[in-house]
Amino acid sequence: MKKIFITGVSSGIGKELALEYAKQKCLIGISARREELLNDIAKDCNDLGSQIIVYQLDVQNREKCEKVAKDFLKKAGGIDCVIANAGIGGDDNLFSGSSKNINNILNTNIQGVTNILMPFIPLMKSQNHGTLVCISSVASYMPLPFHAGYASSKIAIRRIFDSWRPSLQKYNLNLVSICPGFIDTPMVKGPARNFPLKKANDAAVKFIHAIENRKNNFVYPKYYYMLIWLFNLTPMWFYNWFIKKMFSKPYN
């Protein structure tokens, strides 16, 4: 039985990943801040034949992340895959005069990833197998106006994985960076909802396939590869003019 731990399971991609792994009859640790929603998802996963351990968790709390990881390892007797999915979006609140909003995004999306992944690494190293997954974003390749905190946080975790990968490969640890485009989840708001949206459950199936096939960086849907290629060829002045036309004002 596979042993999986996932953060940010209360909605969106995290919820769908938990349900898909539940169909595989995995033992799953699920965590999020909203405990009531977690309990509802745990029931759905149990109905699919999976064993679920529920943790109310804010990934910005390093000490609690370490306690949760320790508890899950004790109860599960090991770990096969940890998915650092918890993250937040939103604009930078650029004209507020305060860094509160952008710092909350940065702390959640960067430290929240390292806080939950690093406690699992020593055991993965000793057992000589395991997979670490981060949910980055296409925004790490193609920035959007007013969303510097989000875009830079997604660049950061992708680069962290690029740096960790050669360090951990000799211990048979796989590191997979998932880079979704616009997926139909509560996080996608404003003008972004005018783009073609992929269903979250379809995305989860593709992500699990990428994880099982040990993809280093997986961009989804595939047509974003072409958009990233075009972005790299486009003069910055033109990109800035074009993207400002589409995203002319902040949105949350």
Stockholm file with secondary structure:
# STOCKHOLM 1.0

chainA/1-252         MKKIFITGVSSGIGKELALEYAKQKCLIGISARREELLNDIAKDCNDLGSQIIVYQLDVQNREKCEKVAKDFLKKAGGIDCVIANAGIGGDDNLFSGSSKNINNILNTNIQGVTNILMPFIPLMKSQNHGTLVCISSVASYMPLPFHAGYASSKIAIRRIFDSWRPSLQKYNLNLVSICPGFIDTPMVKGPARNFPLKKANDAAVKFIHAIENRKNNFVYPKYYYMLIWLFNLTPMWFYNWFIKKMFSKPYN
#=GR chainA/1-252 SS CCEEEESCCSSHHHHHHHHHHHHTTCEEEEEESCHHHHHHHHHHHHHTTCEEEEEECCTTCHHHHHHHHHHHHHHHSSCSEEEECCCCCCCCCTTSSCCHHHHHHHIIIIIHHHHHHGGGHHHHHHHTCEEEEEECCGGGTSCCTTCHHHHHHHHHHHHHHHHHHHHHGGGTEEEEEEEECSEESTTCCGGGGGSCCEEHHHHHHHHHHHHHTTCSEEEESTHHHHHHHHHHHSCHHHHHHHHHHHCCSCCC
#=GC SS_cons         CCEEEESCCSSHHHHHHHHHHHHTTCEEEEEESCHHHHHHHHHHHHHTTCEEEEEECCTTCHHHHHHHHHHHHHHHSSCSEEEECCCCCCCCCTTSSCCHHHHHHHIIIIIHHHHHHGGGHHHHHHHTCEEEEEECCGGGTSCCTTCHHHHHHHHHHHHHHHHHHHHHGGGTEEEEEEEECSEESTTCCGGGGGSCCEEHHHHHHHHHHHHHTTCSEEEESTHHHHHHHHHHHSCHHHHHHHHHHHCCSCCC
//
